[in-house]
Amino acid sequence: MKAPAVPTRRRRAAPAALDVLELLRVVFRLAGNHSAQVERSTGLPGAQMWALHEIAQSDGLSVGELAQRLRVHQTTMSNLLNRLETAGLVRKGRSPDDQRIVQLHIAAPGRKALARSAGAARGLLPHVLDKMSPAQRRQVHDGLAVLVECMGGFDPALAAAPLPFTE
């Protein structure tokens, strides 16, 4: 069954500011609801599930590579990985080629957590954005870029922190 169309109050005129705000609320609440559902089914926050997913997809991934895939700061990634390792969901090991590189491996309990996950393990927003056409992604990106610029500009520190409902 197809979801109802986004409400449009005006076809040709620009939407009112509150119409845009309404849509932003829906986006964040849908993503937050999905994250809460994943956490209820696995006991793990969305960011940890996404990390588990990436490690399961690429055994031996380095901490830096994982941080880049999740677009988070390496310190944030290290803290998240420490929680996963303490819970016995991942194992860390040194690269045989370069002992300075920490490689990540999913443990059996991590695989079980992924199997229990309700919905997209990477999170609803990355999942939906991946399924969009390049033109749709460009449109969303450009609109958000305008919004960010009007709010003071891009801040890499803010961009490198997970969304509050996924931590």
Summary of the structure (lengths in Angstrom):
residues: 167
radius of gyration: 18.4
end to end distance: 31.4
largest distance: 60.9
contacts: 428
relative contact order: 0.15
helix: 60%
strand: 7%
